[in-house]
Amino acid sequence: MIQKISVPVSVDLSFNHHTRTVLPVRLIFEGRNHLIRRIGFHHVYREGRTLYHVFSVASDTLFFRLVLNTDNLHWQLEEISDGEVV
């Protein structure tokens, strides 16, 4: 079931200087560590002058939609899903 939420989360990143890519590798949500096993989709959009990066990622058991605000470098968790269809 997909649950829409809007909560701040902590995210660890990995930067590869050869490919010049930055990818989330772990997030902390409700005090639990979730290792990111797959990155499904990444896109950017702009609201006014603020650029946002959106990542659809998966841990072993959950799917997440993470948004990075590049003005303040804060991460927001916007969706979480366990993959079940209701």
Secondary structure, DSSP 4 states (H G I P E B T S, - for coil): -EEEEEEEEEEEEEEETTTTEEEEEEEEETTEEEE--EEEEEEEEEETTEEEEEEEEE-SS-EEEEEEETTTTEEEEEEEE-S---
